Amino acid sequence: MQIEALTPARAGDFFGFFEGAAFCDHPDWAACYCLEGYLDREENRALYRVGQRARRLRAAKMIEEGAMHGYLAYAGGRAVGWCNAGPRGDYRRLSIYEGLIKSEDEGQNIWSAVCFCIAPPFRSQGVATALLRHVCVEAKKRGAQWVEGYPNRGAKDCYEHYHGPKELYLKCGFSADRELEGITVMRRRMEG
């Protein structure tokens, strides 16, 4: 498996994944393009109302401007997985969680892993684990002190686990930091 950062040159792979394998078993989510973390709730809803084309154009613009972060996992030369991850401050949607940003976080470089999407034939084969481990390596290279994830405590299936299940974070060396409304904040310190 090969993991690559999302860049404008890889936008075609990103869109091919989201419009193909990513949601072949859940087509009503195909228009997500992993925008949720970057938008406030109302803006996200408004883009869904106007349709897939508008969301795709927004994602394309963000990728071109370097405003969307994440990593694509490849198998056999095609994208089979995705993790949206980058500096926590870039994810406006996280502001809905009261208490997420602690006073001791002030001035720290903290990264967030906000979404995972794995093509159905590649689920339960370690793709999400490889992506999260890669995120930690990249975050450390860029000076992050912490990487966080936000598993949904009430998730019942892989779709509701789009933030990644708690077990994934535990497997990758994270520990539970605190519970907020509906989520557990998982954290891993990026050591020296």
BELQUI-V441372 format. One record per pair of residues at least 12 apart in sequence whose C-alpha atoms are under 10 Angstrom apart, sorted by sequence separation. I is the first residue (numbers start at 1). J is the second residue. If there is no record, write none. Layout:
# BELQUI-V441372
i->I j->J
i->I j->J
This chain:
# BELQUI-V441372
i->18 j->30
i->19 j->31
i->32 j->44
i->35 j->47
i->70 j->82
i->71 j->83
i->72 j->84
i->89 j->101
i->116 j->128
i->135 j->147
i->136 j->148
i->150 j->162
i->151 j->163
i->152 j->164
i->153 j->165
i->174 j->186
i->175 j->187
i->176 j->188
i->17 j->30
i->18 j->31
i->19 j->32
i->70 j->83
i->71 j->84
i->88 j->101
i->150 j->163
i->151 j->164
i->152 j->165
i->153 j->166
i->173 j->186
i->174 j->187
i->175 j->188
i->18 j->32
i->19 j->33
i->69 j->83
i->70 j->84
i->71 j->85
i->149 j->163
i->150 j->164
i->151 j->165
i->152 j->166
i->173 j->187
i->174 j->188
i->175 j->189
i->15 j->30
i->18 j->33
i->32 j->47
i->69 j->84
i->70 j->85
i->71 j->86
i->116 j->131
i->132 j->147
i->149 j->164
i->150 j->165
i->151 j->166
i->173 j->188
i->174 j->189
i->17 j->33
i->18 j->34
i->31 j->47
i->32 j->48
i->68 j->84
i->69 j->85
i->70 j->86
i->116 j->132
i->149 j->165
i->150 j->166
i->151 j->167
i->170 j->186
i->172 j->188
i->173 j->189
i->31 j->48
i->68 j->85
i->69 j->86
i->132 j->149
i->149 j->166
i->151 j->168
i->166 j->183
i->169 j->186
i->170 j->187
i->15 j->33
i->68 j->86
i->69 j->87
i->94 j->112
i->113 j->131
i->151 j->169
i->166 j->184
i->169 j->187
i->170 j->188
i->14 j->33
i->33 j->52
i->67 j->86
i->113 j->132
i->149 j->168
i->150 j->169
i->165 j->184
i->166 j->185
i->169 j->188
i->31 j->51
i->32 j->52
i->35 j->55
i->89 j->109
i->91 j->111
i->94 j->114
i->149 j->169
i->163 j->183
i->166 j->186
i->31 j->52
i->34 j->55
i->35 j->56
i->69 j->90
i->88 j->109
i->89 j->110
i->90 j->111
i->91 j->112
i->93 j->114
i->148 j->169
i->30 j->52
i->31 j->53
i->33 j->55
i->34 j->56
i->68 j->90
i->69 j->91
i->87 j->109
i->88 j->110
i->89 j->111
i->90 j->112
i->113 j->135
i->29 j->52
i->31 j->54
i->32 j->55
i->33 j->56
i->35 j->58
i->67 j->90
i->68 j->91
i->87 j->110
i->88 j->111
i->89 j->112
i->91 j->114
i->112 j->135
i->113 j->136
i->31 j->55
i->32 j->56
i->33 j->57
i->35 j->59
i->38 j->62
i->86 j->110
i->87 j->111
i->88 j->112
i->111 j->135
i->112 j->136
i->31 j->56
i->33 j->58
i->34 j->59
i->86 j->111
i->87 j->112
i->88 j->113
i->111 j->136
i->149 j->174
i->33 j->59
i->85 j->111
i->86 j->112
i->87 j->113
i->88 j->114
i->148 j->174
i->149 j->175
i->150 j->176
i->153 j->179
i->32 j->59
i->33 j->60
i->35 j->62
i->85 j->112
i->86 j->113
i->111 j->138
i->112 j->139
i->147 j->174
i->148 j->175
i->149 j->176
i->153 j->180
i->155 j->182
i->84 j->112
i->85 j->113
i->86 j->114
i->111 j->139
i->146 j->174
i->148 j->176
i->151 j->179
i->152 j->180
i->153 j->181
i->154 j->182
i->155 j->183
i->38 j->67
i->84 j->113
i->85 j->114
i->110 j->139
i->111 j->140
i->148 j->177
i->150 j->179
i->152 j->181
i->153 j->182
i->154 j->183
i->38 j->68
i->83 j->113
i->84 j->114
i->85 j->115
i->109 j->139
i->110 j->140
i->150 j->180
i->152 j->182
i->153 j->183
i->37 j->68
i->38 j->69
i->83 j->114
i->84 j->115
i->85 j->116
i->109 j->140
i->111 j->142
i->151 j->182
i->152 j->183
i->153 j->184
i->83 j->115
i->84 j->116
i->111 j->143
i->132 j->164
i->150 j->182
i->151 j->183
i->152 j->184
i->35 j->68
i->82 j->115
i->83 j->116
i->84 j->117
i->109 j->142
i->110 j->143
i->111 j->144
i->150 j->183
i->151 j->184
i->152 j->185
i->34 j->68
i->82 j->116
i->83 j->117
i->109 j->143
i->110 j->144
i->111 j->145
i->112 j->146
i->113 j->147
i->114 j->148
i->115 j->149
i->149 j->183
i->150 j->184
i->151 j->185
i->34 j->69
i->81 j->116
i->82 j->117
i->83 j->118
i->108 j->143
i->109 j->144
i->110 j->145
i->111 j->146
i->112 j->147
i->113 j->148
i->114 j->149
i->115 j->150
i->123 j->158
i->129 j->164
i->149 j->184
i->150 j->185
i->151 j->186
i->34 j->70
i->81 j->117
i->82 j->118
i->108 j->144
i->109 j->145
i->110 j->146
i->111 j->147
i->112 j->148
i->113 j->149
i->114 j->150
i->115 j->151
i->128 j->164
i->132 j->168
i->133 j->169
i->136 j->172
i->148 j->184
i->149 j->185
i->150 j->186
i->19 j->56
i->80 j->117
i->81 j->118
i->82 j->119
i->108 j->145
i->109 j->146
i->110 j->147
i->111 j->148
i->112 j->149
i->113 j->150
i->114 j->151
i->128 j->165
i->132 j->169
i->136 j->173
i->148 j->185
i->149 j->186
i->150 j->187
i->18 j->56
i->80 j->118
i->81 j->119
i->108 j->146
i->109 j->147
i->110 j->148
i->111 j->149
i->112 j->150
i->113 j->151
i->120 j->158
i->133 j->171
i->148 j->186
i->149 j->187
i->79 j->118
i->80 j->119
i->81 j->120
i->129 j->168
i->132 j->171
i->133 j->172
i->147 j->186
i->148 j->187
i->149 j->188
i->79 j->119
i->80 j->120
i->105 j->145
i->118 j->158
i->128 j->168
i->129 j->169
i->132 j->172
i->133 j->173
i->147 j->187
i->148 j->188
i->15 j->56
i->80 j->121
i->81 j->122
i->105 j->146
i->117 j->158
i->128 j->169
i->146 j->187
i->147 j->188
i->148 j->189
i->80 j->122
i->81 j->123
i->116 j->158
i->117 j->159
i->126 j->168
i->129 j->171
i->130 j->172
i->146 j->188
i->147 j->189
i->70 j->113
i->80 j->123
i->116 j->159
i->129 j->172
i->145 j->188
i->146 j->189
i->147 j->190
i->15 j->59
i->69 j->113
i->70 j->114
i->83 j->127
i->117 j->161
i->118 j->162
i->145 j->189
i->146 j->190
i->14 j->59
i->15 j->60
i->70 j->115
i->71 j->116
i->72 j->117
i->73 j->118
i->82 j->127
i->83 j->128
i->116 j->161
i->117 j->162
i->144 j->189
i->145 j->190
i->146 j->191
i->14 j->60
i->70 j->116
i->72 j->118
i->81 j->127
i->82 j->128
i->85 j->131
i->115 j->161
i->116 j->162
i->117 j->163
i->144 j->190
i->145 j->191
i->37 j->84
i->75 j->122
i->80 j->127
i->81 j->128
i->84 j->131
i->85 j->132
i->115 j->162
i->116 j->163
i->117 j->164
i->143 j->190
i->144 j->191
i->145 j->192
i->11 j->59
i->12 j->60
i->34 j->82
i->37 j->85
i->83 j->131
i->84 j->132
i->114 j->162
i->115 j->163
i->116 j->164
i->11 j->60
i->14 j->63
i->34 j->83
i->35 j->84
i->44 j->93
i->81 j->130
i->82 j->131
i->83 j->132
i->86 j->135
i->114 j->163
i->115 j->164
i->116 j->165
i->140 j->189
i->141 j->190
i->143 j->192
i->34 j->84
i->81 j->131
i->82 j->132
i->85 j->135
i->100 j->150
i->113 j->163
i->114 j->164
i->140 j->190
i->37 j->88
i->38 j->89
i->39 j->90
i->40 j->91
i->41 j->92
i->83 j->134
i->84 j->135
i->85 j->136
i->113 j->164
i->139 j->190
i->140 j->191
i->8 j->60
i->11 j->63
i->38 j->90
i->39 j->91
i->40 j->92
i->41 j->93
i->75 j->127
i->83 j->135
i->86 j->138
i->87 j->139
i->136 j->188
i->140 j->192
i->8 j->61
i->10 j->63
i->11 j->64
i->37 j->90
i->38 j->91
i->39 j->92
i->40 j->93
i->74 j->127
i->85 j->138
i->86 j->139
i->136 j->189
i->137 j->190
i->8 j->62
i->9 j->63
i->37 j->91
i->38 j->92
i->39 j->93
i->40 j->94
i->73 j->127
i->85 j->139
i->136 j->190
i->8 j->63
i->9 j->64
i->17 j->72
i->36 j->91
i->37 j->92
i->38 j->93
i->39 j->94
i->40 j->95
i->41 j->96
i->72 j->127
i->73 j->128
i->87 j->142
i->7 j->63
i->8 j->64
i->14 j->70
i->35 j->91
i->36 j->92
i->37 j->93
i->38 j->94
i->40 j->96
i->86 j->142
i->94 j->150
i->113 j->169
i->6 j->63
i->7 j->64
i->8 j->65
i->14 j->71
i->21 j->78
i->22 j->79
i->36 j->93
i->37 j->94
i->73 j->130
i->87 j->144
i->7 j->65
i->8 j->66
i->14 j->72
i->21 j->79
i->22 j->80
i->35 j->93
i->36 j->94
i->37 j->95
i->73 j->131
i->86 j->144
i->88 j->146
i->7 j->66
i->13 j->72
i->20 j->79
i->21 j->80
i->22 j->81
i->72 j->131
i->87 j->146
i->88 j->147
i->6 j->66
i->7 j->67
i->8 j->68
i->20 j->80
i->21 j->81
i->22 j->82
i->71 j->131
i->87 j->147
i->88 j->148
i->7 j->68
i->13 j->74
i->17 j->78
i->18 j->79
i->70 j->131
i->71 j->132
i->73 j->134
i->86 j->147
i->87 j->148
i->6 j->68
i->7 j->69
i->10 j->72
i->16 j->78
i->17 j->79
i->18 j->80
i->85 j->147
i->86 j->148
i->6 j->69
i->7 j->70
i->16 j->79
i->17 j->80
i->18 j->81
i->71 j->134
i->85 j->148
i->5 j->69
i->6 j->70
i->7 j->71
i->13 j->77
i->14 j->78
i->15 j->79
i->17 j->81
i->18 j->82
i->71 j->135
i->85 j->149
i->5 j->70
i->6 j->71
i->7 j->72
i->13 j->78
i->14 j->79
i->17 j->82
i->70 j->135
i->4 j->70
i->5 j->71
i->6 j->72
i->13 j->79
i->14 j->80
i->4 j->71
i->5 j->72
i->13 j->80
i->14 j->81
i->3 j->71
i->4 j->72
i->5 j->73
i->14 j->82
i->3 j->72
i->4 j->73
i->10 j->79
i->2 j->72
i->3 j->73
i->4 j->74
i->2 j->73
i->3 j->74
i->1 j->73
i->2 j->74
i->3 j->75
i->1 j->74
i->2 j->75
i->113 j->186
i->1 j->75
i->2 j->76
i->112 j->186
i->1 j->76
i->2 j->77
i->4 j->79
i->112 j->187
i->1 j->77
i->2 j->78
i->3 j->79
i->6 j->82
i->37 j->113
i->111 j->187
i->2 j->79
i->5 j->82
i->6 j->83
i->37 j->114
i->110 j->187
i->111 j->188
i->1 j->79
i->3 j->81
i->4 j->82
i->5 j->83
i->6 j->84
i->36 j->114
i->37 j->115
i->100 j->178
i->110 j->188
i->1 j->80
i->3 j->82
i->5 j->84
i->36 j->115
i->83 j->162
i->84 j->163
i->99 j->178
i->100 j->179
i->110 j->189
i->5 j->85
i->34 j->114
i->35 j->115
i->83 j->163
i->99 j->179
i->100 j->180
i->110 j->190
i->34 j->115
i->83 j->164
i->99 j->180
i->100 j->181
i->34 j->116
i->98 j->180
i->99 j->181
i->34 j->117
i->97 j->180
i->98 j->181
i->97 j->181
i->96 j->181
i->97 j->182
i->100 j->185
i->97 j->183
i->23 j->117
i->25 j->119
i->26 j->120
i->22 j->117
i->23 j->118
i->24 j->119
i->25 j->120
i->21 j->117
i->22 j->118
i->23 j->119
i->24 j->120
i->21 j->118
i->22 j->119
i->23 j->120
i->21 j->119
i->22 j->120
i->18 j->117
i->20 j->119
i->21 j->120
i->22 j->121
i->17 j->117
i->18 j->118
i->21 j->121
i->17 j->118
i->18 j->119
i->21 j->122
i->17 j->119
i->3 j->127
i->1 j->126
i->2 j->127
i->1 j->127
i->3 j->130
i->4 j->131
i->2 j->130
i->3 j->131
i->1 j->130
i->2 j->131
i->5 j->134
i->1 j->131
i->4 j->134
i->5 j->135
i->29 j->159
i->3 j->134
i->3 j->135
i->5 j->138
i->26 j->159
i->23 j->159
